[in-house]
Amino acid sequence: MTSICAAPVYALKELNNLFIELTAKNCNQHCKNCYINFGTTKNVKDFISIDFIKNALNDTANENINCIYLTGAEPMTHPDFNAILRLCLKRCSVCICTNGSFLNEKKIRFLSKVESEGENQIVFKLSITHFDEMENDKIKYRGHYRQIIFALKTLSRFNFNSVLSVQNYYKLSESEIIQNLEKIFSEQNIFNTDIQIICSHPDFYDENFVTPAKNTDCMSGRILTSSGIYSCPFLAGDYRGRCGSNFKDYSKNISAESEFCATCSKNIFPMFTIG
């Protein structure tokens, strides 16, 4: 007799983290390991409207949101990015999840001014796959490593806090990753940067996964997209993660049946939130 294993159901404990997908397909770079299924072009004008974001913020006025995450293919390509950032900062701190390509000194100086206009904080989340430039760029794209180091160094000069997410594609030990990155940070005078190590190698996917995780992004957050509410950035636009059309009436439970759910189950910490 063949046994059928039901996927775990994860419940939203409290809406502490609001992700906003500013664009699903618009990106100016070509990372080989991106989880987004791009078509033949990345120059898609699929930007979420600022009015849709305003409605969501109004609908979640009574929720205990601690941080808003601006995500997407590349959120900083949104033509109204600055206005959206200011709007979200009125509510709480904001984490910008970016590839770092827009973070030149002029832009960072401007964002420092924006942050100084209120009491809430801007945090930046960037990612690499390896502490070695050549190994990293094999998985990302040529020039990615230097772009990230430059961004972190400049953000540090302007006293911004950053999180460097290490997508552990090479399955290195945590101690090796931290030791080498801390050495690089010291050499480059990079401060105020936390290291977040996540599992992202295909081998972490197990189609027979049935063991519930203890702490996932869908337990404390939801993502707003132009097409509705979804359980997490991995499942934005995926029917398996759809929770509703707006925050007036959305599901607090999610059936963890996708390969992304299996990947999240292998991580001690959430994949997207910054703790």
Secondary structure as UniProt FT lines:
FT   STRAND          9..11
FT   STRAND          17..21
FT   TURN            32..33
FT   HELIX           50..59
FT   TURN            60..62
FT   STRAND          67..71
FT   HELIX           75..77
FT   TURN            79..80
FT   HELIX           81..89
FT   TURN            90..91
FT   STRAND          93..97
FT   TURN            101..102
FT   HELIX           105..116
FT   STRAND          122..128
FT   HELIX           133..139
FT   TURN            142..143
FT   HELIX           144..157
FT   TURN            158..159
FT   STRAND          161..167
FT   TURN            169..170
FT   HELIX           174..188
FT   STRAND          193..198
FT   HELIX           202..204
FT   TURN            207..208
FT   HELIX           217..219
FT   STRAND          221..225
FT   TURN            226..227
FT   STRAND          228..230
FT   HELIX           233..235
FT   TURN            236..237
FT   HELIX           239..241
FT   STRAND          242..244
FT   TURN            247..248
FT   STRAND          253..255
FT   HELIX           259..265
//
